[in-house]
Amino acid sequence: MLRVLIAEDEDIIRKGLIYTTDWIGMGCVVVAEAANGQEGLLKILEHKPDVVIADICMPFMDGIEMIKEASRSVKFKSILLTSYAEFEYARRAIAAKVSEYLLKPVDEEKLAVLMKRLEEEITSSRQLDYVMEQAESEAGIMNLEYYMQLDLSENKYVSRAIEEIKTGYGDKLSVESISDKLGVSASYLSRKFKEVTGQTFLDFLNKYRISQAIVLLNTGQYRIGEVSDATGFTDYKHFCAVFKKYTLKSPSKFMKGV
């Protein structure tokens, strides 16, 4: 179940959300409440909720600042409660990485739809984290964003190769095809890639493809064969073997949650 924290300074609104909403029916449980932003920050750090629902205007610390500060230590999804008068202000809170906005008074049907979507996003994120943990234990973690931020003057070929993986993982990629495109030898690119990332080009490519495969499988909209093709694995059996290497499960068991 998703763990929810509600931060709202108006008692009637906060208590109404907590006690009149069918949280159990949404697959959620309220683990804490707060009457101001400062209290909310402390409660987030203590309870580490999956979802934080917060009013914008609260004493001591507003909802946006509370979310920004708490996000430095705790990973969670956030929903801002807002009125029509505050809505434009709320939309400018993108820097706080707010997941969604709900207008007051809260429509329970809209809240249920939103919580369902957040649950899917959280589940997908957790599974991706698990895959990366497995990758770390097997062959070193792949942190794509870290490698994309490398000094281009010293690692421009590796950075461009990673960009090719990021944008073309669904196509037929090889160190040879990318080295030709970059105007360097395949052996040089392979060597530099291993020096910079600590991984071979193929291992890095496969890890990224599997991470994208998980995103597609979690939508429930595609068959395993379709996901295999979409992520650049032309051979179904090879896809299943690589998938199991990094997740310790076959794609079918992964989809069943076994």
DAMO-V698658 format. One record per pair of residues at least 24 apart in sequence whose C-alpha atoms are under 8 Angstrom apart, sorted by the first residue. I is the first residue (numbers start at 1). J is the second residue. Records with the same first field share a line. If there is no record, write none. Layout:
I->J ; J
//
This chain:
1->27 ; 28 ; 29
2->27 ; 28 ; 29 ; 49 ; 50 ; 51 ; 119
3->28 ; 29 ; 30 ; 31 ; 49 ; 50 ; 51
4->28 ; 29 ; 30 ; 31 ; 32 ; 49 ; 50 ; 51 ; 52 ; 53
5->30 ; 31 ; 32 ; 33 ; 34 ; 44 ; 49 ; 51 ; 52 ; 53
6->30 ; 32 ; 33 ; 34 ; 40 ; 52 ; 53 ; 54
7->33 ; 34 ; 35 ; 36 ; 37 ; 40 ; 52 ; 53 ; 54 ; 55 ; 63
8->33 ; 34 ; 35 ; 36 ; 54 ; 55 ; 58
9->34 ; 35 ; 36 ; 55 ; 58 ; 59
10->35
11->35
21->108
26->112 ; 115 ; 116
36->60 ; 61 ; 62
37->61 ; 62 ; 63 ; 65 ; 66
38->66
40->66
41->66 ; 67 ; 69 ; 70
44->70 ; 74
45->70 ; 73 ; 74
48->74 ; 75 ; 76
49->76
50->75 ; 76 ; 77 ; 122
51->76 ; 77 ; 78 ; 79
52->76 ; 77 ; 78 ; 79
53->78 ; 79 ; 80 ; 81
54->78 ; 79 ; 80 ; 81
55->80 ; 81 ; 82
56->80 ; 81 ; 82 ; 90
64->93 ; 96
65->96
67->96 ; 98
68->96 ; 97
77->118
120->218
124->214 ; 215 ; 218
127->214
128->211 ; 214
130->247
131->211 ; 246 ; 247
132->246
134->246 ; 247
135->207 ; 246
138->246
139->199
140->198 ; 199
142->204 ; 207 ; 208
147->197
155->196
157->182 ; 189
158->189 ; 192 ; 193 ; 196
165->205 ; 208
166->208
169->205 ; 208 ; 209 ; 231 ; 232
170->209 ; 229 ; 230 ; 231 ; 232 ; 233
171->231 ; 232
172->232
173->232
174->202
175->201 ; 202
206->242
207->246
210->242 ; 243 ; 246
217->255
218->255
224->251 ; 252
//
